């Protein structure tokens, strides 16, 4: 097996991890729900999906959603994810929501009420 890897010019010394970050899930304040969301979009324009999970201030499961978006850009998938999470929470009359996303652009756009988001 080693000879095959060498013939294929495969590096036998994998690179070190660039940085390891210890991440801890934070509980939302008492009386709030936390929605952790994420999306998957392949390439600049490709097949996309999004989903999220809601938990109480004690960490108990409250609800989940997953949506197949079809062909979309990554930013469209991020926006669809946030819109669907808010819509899902609204339909269940959950008004105190802490929405968490790994998209810096989405978080800044929502915080500043950016005109790039179709607020209507």
C-alpha positions as CSV (number, residue, x, y, z in Angstrom):
1,X,0.0,0.0,0.0
2,X,2.8,2.4,0.8
3,X,4.4,1.7,-2.6
4,X,1.1,2.6,-4.3
5,X,0.8,5.8,-2.4
6,X,4.3,6.8,-3.4
7,X,3.6,6.0,-7.1
8,X,0.6,8.3,-7.0
9,X,2.7,11.1,-5.5
10,X,0.5,11.3,-2.4
11,X,2.0,13.2,0.5
12,X,2.6,10.7,3.3
13,X,2.8,13.3,6.0
14,X,-0.6,14.9,6.4
15,X,-0.6,18.6,7.4
16,X,-1.2,19.7,11.0
17,X,-4.6,21.1,11.8
18,X,-4.3,24.9,11.3
19,X,-6.0,25.7,14.7
20,X,-8.2,23.8,17.1
21,X,-10.9,25.9,18.7
22,X,-12.9,24.7,21.8
23,X,-16.5,25.7,21.2
24,X,-19.2,25.4,23.9
25,X,-23.0,25.7,23.3
26,X,-24.5,28.5,25.3
27,X,-27.9,28.2,26.9
28,X,-30.3,31.0,26.0
29,X,-31.7,33.2,28.7
30,X,-34.6,31.9,30.8
31,X,-37.9,31.9,28.8
32,X,-36.1,32.0,25.5
33,X,-35.5,29.4,22.8
34,X,-32.3,29.0,20.9
35,X,-32.3,28.1,17.2
36,X,-29.0,26.7,15.9
37,X,-29.1,26.7,12.1
38,X,-26.8,25.8,9.2
39,X,-27.0,25.4,5.5
40,X,-25.3,23.4,2.8
41,X,-24.7,24.8,-0.7
42,X,-22.3,23.2,-3.1
43,X,-20.3,25.7,-5.2
44,X,-21.3,29.3,-6.1
45,X,-24.5,28.0,-7.6
46,X,-25.5,24.5,-6.7
47,X,-27.7,22.1,-4.8
48,X,-28.6,23.6,-1.4
49,X,-30.5,22.6,1.8
50,X,-30.9,24.2,5.3
51,X,-32.0,23.2,8.7
52,X,-32.1,24.1,12.4
53,X,-32.8,22.8,15.8
54,X,-34.5,24.7,18.7
55,X,-33.7,24.1,22.4
56,X,-35.1,25.6,25.6
57,X,-33.1,27.6,28.2
58,X,-32.6,24.2,30.0
59,X,-31.2,22.6,26.8
60,X,-34.3,20.5,26.1
61,X,-35.2,19.8,22.5
62,X,-38.2,21.8,21.3
63,X,-38.3,21.4,17.5
64,X,-36.4,20.9,14.3
65,X,-36.7,21.7,10.6
66,X,-35.0,20.7,7.4
67,X,-35.7,22.1,4.0
68,X,-34.5,21.1,0.5
69,X,-33.9,24.4,-1.3
70,X,-33.0,23.1,-4.8
71,X,-30.4,25.1,-6.8
72,X,-29.3,28.3,-5.0
73,X,-26.3,30.5,-4.2
74,X,-24.7,30.1,-0.7
75,X,-26.0,33.5,0.4
76,X,-29.5,32.6,-0.8
77,X,-29.3,29.4,1.3
78,X,-28.2,31.4,4.3
79,X,-31.1,33.9,3.9
80,X,-33.6,31.0,3.3
81,X,-32.3,29.3,6.4
82,X,-32.9,32.4,8.6
83,X,-36.3,33.1,7.1
84,X,-37.5,29.5,7.6
85,X,-36.2,29.4,11.2
86,X,-38.1,32.6,12.0
87,X,-41.2,31.4,10.2
88,X,-41.1,28.0,12.0
89,X,-40.8,29.7,15.4
90,X,-43.6,32.2,14.5
91,X,-45.9,29.3,13.6
92,X,-45.4,27.8,17.0
93,X,-45.9,31.1,18.7
94,X,-42.4,31.2,20.0
95,X,-41.6,34.9,20.3
96,X,-38.3,35.0,22.3
97,X,-35.8,33.4,19.8
98,X,-32.1,33.5,19.9
99,X,-31.1,32.6,16.3
100,X,-27.5,31.4,15.9
101,X,-25.7,31.1,12.6
102,X,-22.1,30.6,11.4
103,X,-22.6,33.1,8.6
104,X,-21.0,36.4,9.6
105,X,-22.6,38.2,6.6
106,X,-26.1,37.0,7.6
107,X,-25.6,38.0,11.3
108,X,-24.4,41.5,10.3
109,X,-27.2,41.9,7.8
110,X,-29.8,41.0,10.4
111,X,-28.3,43.2,13.1
112,X,-28.1,46.3,10.9
113,X,-31.4,45.7,9.2
114,X,-29.6,45.7,5.9
115,X,-31.5,46.7,2.8
116,X,-30.1,43.7,1.0
117,X,-32.7,41.5,2.9
118,X,-36.3,41.4,1.6
119,X,-37.8,42.4,5.0
120,X,-41.4,42.3,3.7
